[in-house]
Amino acid sequence: MALAPTQPAAAADSTPLDPVLTARLTAGIAATGATVTTLAPFTGAPLAELRQSTASDVDAAYAAAREAQRAWAARSPRERAKPFLKLYGAMLDRQDEILDLIQLETGKARHHAFEELLDAATSTLYAARQAPKVLHPRRRAGALPLLTRTVETPHPKGVVGVITPWNYPFALTMDVVPALLAGNAVVHKPDSQTVLSSLWPRMLLTELGLPAELWQVVNGDPAEVGRPLLDQADYIGFTGSTAAGRAIAEHASRRLIGCSLELGGKNPMLVLADADLDKAVPTAVRACFANAGQLCVSIERIYVHESRFDEFVRRFGAHVGQLTLGAGLGFDADMGSLTSQRQLERVTEQVEAARAAGATVVTGGRPRPDLGPYFYEPTVLTGVTESMPPWREETFGPVASVYAFRDDDEAVQAANDTVYGLNASVFSRDTRRARHVAGRIQAGTVNINEGYAAAYASQAAPMGGMKASGIGRRHGTAGLLKYTEPQTVASQHLLGFDPAFGLSRAQHVRLFTRALRLLKALRIR
């Protein structure tokens, strides 16, 4: 099945990086090392020259962050929230700047870049509005009613190390926001390919009143800056591969510090027998091929009831076959490029291995060097078996495999047959039935009649993975409180825990026993 007409990569050359904006952004990097040139995925041409950080730069960044953090932590949560509330409007007003940066650094289509803006804006607004409510001291039930006054206070961790990936460099950089709102300073290492997209919100925040020293940025090879970054952090936030996440978790455990890790996924979609295919098919296309499949929560495995399998594959394949690929900085293309040669090789190897072992390529299945160096057609496979890489391995590219199932039990078993547990989807006209199925799937988020956006965009609800997909949560109150250390301060009044009024220990025990029985009877606890 042939793909629809495409747009050549040359269209991206009409909007180069603004040198003034680039200079303002790169001024925020703590770096004294050699200069490295990044490449534009659309064309493979040089994009930006960026100074690399050294281990000494990381040390200096932590020293500056610790100095700034003390005064920042002394501010009230409401005062700390002010520049972030302003940031929401500034991001919307100046969106063309960031959409261009995202596209030029990642190669994604512009409407997928806009998804980043939506996530960054809504997550920032939620966190800024909730921080004053969540981060103030709270009264808790004391040991003895009326006699014990207990207060829980969330204190900042100190300096948080944040490591963000290349696939959603702007949206995932906003993990820095709750860390700062909680009273911490941050030393942030963005992926070297997408530094400018990560620096843009920092530039806006400093213009809006955030002390620049609070958000330190280092750039460079993990072999050079990774260890000193982890060694000095009071907490670590990481989004990336499961392999890297395991190494970070091991390092954090040795230092007895906390970490939050959002890692890989091999996310399933279940299309039940009563599903509305008019909704399921276009939603599956977006859920599988947003950002060319380079999305942790994207769908890679689709399980369709056997009675609907042939129809779904026909309609899904036809829809995917009509997607347009393009490299322009406009909204014309349905899908953009992969971000690197490494990603292109991974996708190509998985598809060719499956094809050679007998899988059917319904549509796509080819790199497109005529469009740009890293373009690959959105691809639909059937007949994938357990011996083929797309069965279990995370592809992280524009490849979806479709399978048939007989009943709900078989579908749930197939969905859970993975080491991962990040995201899942269930399609059914019967929402109650779908929720029952969703509750049996081992995934941190499950969407009903949607691929990933319903759960991920619910900013008040926690987002994260089970099993090898990570630990910890972003979003919700959990996304703020994970950057704090709760402290309990309790004061005792009038009577304490030692025998009083001349009572013996035995009398004291009997008195306390009666008091404990009274607590239950009065339902005080």
Rosetta blueprint (number, residue, H / E / L):
1 M L
2 A L
3 L L
4 A L
5 P L
6 T L
7 Q L
8 P L
9 A H
10 A H
11 A H
12 A H
13 D H
14 S H
15 T L
16 P L
17 L L
18 D L
19 P H
20 V H
21 L H
22 T H
23 A H
24 R H
25 L H
26 T H
27 A L
28 G L
29 I E
30 A L
31 A L
32 T L
33 G L
34 A L
35 T E
36 V E
37 T E
38 T E
39 L E
40 A L
41 P L
42 F L
43 T L
44 G L
45 A L
46 P E
47 L E
48 A E
49 E E
50 L E
51 R E
52 Q L
53 S L
54 T L
55 A H
56 S H
57 D H
58 V H
59 D H
60 A H
61 A H
62 Y H
63 A H
64 A H
65 A H
66 R H
67 E H
68 A H
69 Q H
70 R H
71 A H
72 W H
73 A H
74 A H
75 R L
76 S L
77 P H
78 R H
79 E H
80 R H
81 A H
82 K H
83 P H
84 F H
85 L H
86 K H
87 L H
88 Y H
89 G H
90 A H
91 M H
92 L H
93 D H
94 R L
95 Q H
96 D H
97 E H
98 I H
99 L H
100 D H
101 L H
102 I H
103 Q H
104 L H
105 E H
106 T H
107 G L
108 K L
109 A L
110 R H
111 H H
112 H H
113 A H
114 F H
115 E H
116 E H
117 L H
118 L H
119 D H
120 A H
121 A H
122 T H
123 S H
124 T H
125 L H
126 Y H
127 A H
128 A H
129 R H
130 Q H
131 A H
132 P H
133 K H
134 V H
135 L L
136 H L
137 P L
138 R E
139 R E
140 R E
141 A L
142 G L
143 A L
144 L L
145 P L
146 L L
147 L L
148 T E
149 R E
150 T E
151 V E
152 E E
153 T E
154 P E
155 H E
156 P E
157 K L
158 G L
159 V E
160 V E
161 G E
162 V E
163 I E
164 T L
165 P L
166 W L
167 N L
168 Y L
169 P H
170 F H
171 A H
172 L H
173 T H
174 M L
175 D L
176 V H
177 V H
178 P H
179 A H
180 L H
181 L H
182 A L
183 G L
184 N L
185 A E
186 V E
187 V E
188 H E
189 K E
190 P L
191 D L
192 S H
193 Q H
194 T H
195 V H
196 L H
197 S H
198 S H
199 L H
200 W H
201 P H
202 R H
203 M H
204 L H
205 L H
206 T H
207 E H
208 L L
209 G L
210 L L
211 P L
212 A H
213 E H
214 L H
215 W E
216 Q E
217 V E
218 V L
219 N L
220 G L
221 D L
222 P H
223 A H
224 E H
225 V H
226 G H
227 R H
228 P H
229 L H
230 L H
231 D H
232 Q H
233 A L
234 D L
235 Y E
236 I E
237 G E
238 F E
239 T E
240 G L
241 S L
242 T H
243 A H
244 A H
245 G H
246 R H
247 A H
248 I H
249 A H
250 E H
251 H H
252 A H
253 S H
254 R H
255 R H
256 L L
257 I L
258 G E
259 C E
260 S E
261 L E
262 E E
263 L L
264 G L
265 G L
266 K L
267 N E
268 P E
269 M E
270 L E
271 V E
272 L L
273 A L
274 D L
275 A L
276 D L
277 L H
278 D H
279 K H
280 A H
281 V H
282 P H
283 T H
284 A H
285 V H
286 R H
287 A H
288 C H
289 F H
290 A H
291 N H
292 A H
293 G H
294 Q L
295 L L
296 C L
297 V L
298 S L
299 I E
300 E E
301 R E
302 I E
303 Y E
304 V E
305 H E
306 E L
307 S L
308 R L
309 F H
310 D H
311 E H
312 F H
313 V H
314 R H
315 R H
316 F H
317 G H
318 A H
319 H H
320 V H
321 G H
322 Q L
323 L L
324 T L
325 L E
326 G L
327 A L
328 G L
329 L L
330 G L
331 F L
332 D L
333 A L
334 D L
335 M E
336 G L
337 S L
338 L L
339 T L
340 S L
341 Q H
342 R H
343 Q H
344 L H
345 E H
346 R H
347 V H
348 T H
349 E H
350 Q H
351 V H
352 E H
353 A H
354 A H
355 R H
356 A H
357 A L
358 G L
359 A L
360 T E
361 V E
362 V E
363 T E
364 G L
365 G L
366 R L
367 P E
368 R L
369 P L
370 D L
371 L L
372 G L
373 P L
374 Y L
375 F L
376 Y E
377 E L
378 P L
379 T E
380 V E
381 L E
382 T E
383 G L
384 V L
385 T L
386 E L
387 S L
388 M L
389 P H
390 P H
391 W H
392 R H
393 E L
394 E L
395 T L
396 F L
397 G L
398 P L
399 V E
400 A E
401 S E
402 V E
403 Y E
404 A E
405 F E
406 R L
407 D L
408 D H
409 D H
410 E H
411 A H
412 V H
413 Q H
414 A H
415 A H
416 N H
417 D L
418 T L
419 V L
420 Y E
421 G E
422 L L
423 N E
424 A E
425 S E
426 V E
427 F E
428 S L
429 R L
430 D L
431 T H
432 R H
433 R H
434 A H
435 R H
436 H H
437 V H
438 A H
439 G H
440 R L
441 I L
442 Q L
443 A L
444 G L
445 T E
446 V E
447 N E
448 I E
449 N L
450 E L
451 G L
452 Y L
453 A H
454 A H
455 A H
456 Y H
457 A L
458 S L
459 Q L
460 A L
461 A L
462 P L
463 M E
464 G L
465 G L
466 M E
467 K E
468 A L
469 S L
470 G E
471 I E
472 G L
473 R L
474 R E
475 H L
476 G H
477 T H
478 A H
479 G H
480 L H
481 L H
482 K L
483 Y L
484 T E
485 E E
486 P E
487 Q E
488 T E
489 V E
490 A E
491 S E
492 Q E
493 H L
494 L L
495 L L
496 G L
497 F L
498 D L
499 P L
500 A L
501 F L
502 G L
503 L L
504 S L
505 R H
506 A H
507 Q H
508 H H
509 V H
510 R H
511 L H
512 F H
513 T H
514 R H
515 A H
516 L H
517 R H
518 L H
519 L H
520 K H
521 A H
522 L L
523 R L
524 I L
525 R L
